[in-house]
Amino acid sequence: MITLANAGAQTLTVEIDGVTTYKEVSVTVKPADDRTPAHLADTLSVTNGPGSEFGNDYVTVVGLDSKAYIIRIYDVAIDGNLLARHTVRMIYLQ
């Protein structure tokens, strides 16, 4: 599960292939297309779960270590409203 609220310094929890990683992060949201609400950075809750792919929404995360990560968003809910059902993938940018 990934939970990011009120874009800014947050704790990122992501599980990939059974491995859980915690990072202190600063969060910005870069909409991939018009289906991504402009206020997505305000409250974002992402849960890793089954579902078919929909859209190309990404969160760019820059850790306090200045390393950049990109997270593919799935199961996106804002204020409890499900926007898209996806899975989650985190990519470290060197």
C-alpha positions in Angstrom: 0.0 0.0 0.0 1.1 3.6 -0.7 -0.5 6.4 1.2 0.5 10.0 0.5 -1.5 12.8 2.0 -1.2 16.6 1.7 1.8 16.7 -0.8 5.0 17.5 1.0 7.3 15.6 3.4 5.6 12.2 4.0 6.5 8.6 4.7 6.2 6.4 1.6 5.3 2.8 2.2 5.5 0.6 -0.9 5.5 -3.2 -1.2 6.9 -4.7 -4.4 7.3 -8.5 -4.8 6.8 -9.0 -1.0 9.4 -6.4 0.0 8.3 -3.4 1.9 10.3 -0.2 1.6 10.0 3.0 3.6 11.2 6.3 2.4 10.8 9.9 3.6 9.7 11.7 0.5 8.6 15.0 -1.0 5.8 14.4 -3.4 4.7 16.0 -6.7 2.1 14.6 -9.0 2.7 14.9 -12.8 -0.6 14.1 -14.6 -0.1 12.0 -17.7 -3.3 13.1 -19.4 -6.5 15.1 -18.8 -8.1 12.2 -16.8 -5.8 13.0 -13.9 -7.4 15.6 -11.7 -5.3 18.7 -11.1 -5.8 18.4 -7.4 -4.4 14.9 -7.2 -1.5 16.2 -5.1 -3.8 17.4 -2.4 -4.9 14.0 -1.1 -3.7 10.8 -2.6 -4.3 7.2 -1.4 -2.9 4.4 -3.5 -3.5 0.7 -2.7 -1.7 -2.1 -4.5 -4.3 -4.6 -5.7 -5.7 -6.6 -8.6 -7.3 -4.9 -11.5 -7.0 -4.0 -15.2 -4.8 -1.3 -16.4 -6.3 2.1 -16.8 -4.6 5.3 -17.8 -1.0 6.4 -17.4 -0.8 8.2 -14.0 2.5 8.6 -12.3 3.7 10.1 -9.1 7.3 11.4 -9.1 8.9 11.0 -5.7 12.1 12.6 -4.6 13.5 11.2 -1.4 15.4 13.2 1.2 18.4 11.4 -0.2 17.8 13.4 -3.4 17.2 10.2 -5.3 14.1 10.2 -7.6 11.5 7.5 -7.9 8.6 7.1 -10.2 5.5 5.2 -9.0 2.9 3.9 -11.4 -0.5 4.5 -9.8 -3.2 1.9 -9.5 -6.3 1.8 -7.3 -6.3 5.6 -7.0 -8.8 7.1 -4.6 -9.2 10.8 -3.7 -11.3 11.5 -0.6 -12.6 7.9 -0.7 -13.7 8.1 -4.4 -12.1 5.4 -6.6 -10.7 7.0 -9.7 -8.8 4.1 -11.3 -8.0 0.4 -10.5 -4.4 -0.4 -11.1 -1.3 -2.0 -9.5 1.8 -0.2 -8.2 5.3 -0.2 -9.5 8.2 1.9 -8.2 11.2 2.7 -10.5 14.4 4.2 -9.1 15.9 6.8 -11.4 19.6 7.0 -11.3 
